[in-house]
């Protein structure tokens, strides 16, 4: 049941981003157990080594922790999850603003465009 992946970015990073987005949306909550390495590998259609790298990266980001003999779990540190949410929001906004400025839009045009989009959302 593999997933579609972008060829411009390593697969493990794409999976890390997908899991982080699930966390921010509340699909995965603090203390939730993540699937086993093999289980997630099958779900994603990737090699188990890729998933192991995903889990290692999540640990480096302090978003997940591995409990020996039990599996990998989302951190229970709500402050870290809020920080992750803030980081991802800032990253998305900065990327959007950079793209808009590169296209020649002014700050006021960007703000007005966002305001209109929010009204229609």
N, C-alpha and C positions, 0 to 999 in steps of 0.2 A: 504493500500500500504506500509506496514512496511519496515523497513530497517534491514539489518543484523548487529548485534552487537556482540562484543567480550565479552565473559563471564568473562574475567579476569579484566575488568575495569568497573566502574559504567557507565551506559548508558548516564547520563547527561554529564559526562566528554567527552565521545565519540562524543556527539552532539556538545559540545563546540568546540572540536578540528576540527570537520567537518566544522563548521561555520567559524572558524578562517582560515582554509585553503581556503575556498571560498573567504574570504576577501583578502587573500594574492594573490590569482590567479586573482583577479579583478572581480570575479563573483558577489561579493557584494562590493559596493563602499561606500565611505564616505557619510554619510547622507541618505543612502538607508534605507527604512522602512523594518523591518523584518516582517514575517507573524505574525498574532495574535497567542496567546498561543494555542488556540483551533485548528487553521489552521495547525500550525507546528506539533502539537500532532498527528493530523490525517495523515499528510504527513509522519511522522516518525513512526507511529504506536505505540506511547507511551502515557502514561497518561499525561494529561495537567499539573499536579503537577511537572512532570519531566521537561517539557518545562519551567515552571516558574522558576525552579531551574537553568536551562540553562541560562535564561535571567538574573537572579540574578548574576550568575557567570560572565557573560560577562560584567555586570556593575561593578563588583569588579575589573575586569581586565581593566576597563576603555576603553573597546572596543565598548560598546553599552551604550545607555542611554534611559530611559523610559520617555516619555513626557506624562504627565497626560492627559487622554482623547484622545490622538493621537496614542499611540503605542510605540513600541521600535524601535530605529533607530541606525544604525552604527554611531559611533562617527565621527564628522567632523574634528577632530584633526589629520591632516595628519602626524604630528610628532609621535603620538601614534601608528598609523597604520604602519609607517615605523619601529618603535621600535618593534612592534609585529612581523613584517616580519623578522627582525634581530634575535629576540629571538627564533623564530621557526627554522630558519636556523641553529643557534648555537646548539640548542637542538638536531636536526637531525644529525648534523655533530658529536657532542660529542657521541651520541649513536652509530653511525656507527664506529667511531674510537675505542670506548671501546670494541665493539663486535669483531672487527678485531684484536685488541691486545690480547683479551682473546683467540682467535683462534691461536695466536702465530705469527701473521704477524708483520714485522718490519715497522717502519715509512716509510722507502724508498719503501718497497713493497706496502704499502697502497697508497702512493703518485703515484707510477707507475700504480697501478691498477685503480686508479681514473682517471689518465691521459688517459689511454687506453679507459676507459668507456666513457669519454667525447668525445674522437675522434670518437667513434662509435655511439654516440647519435644523 
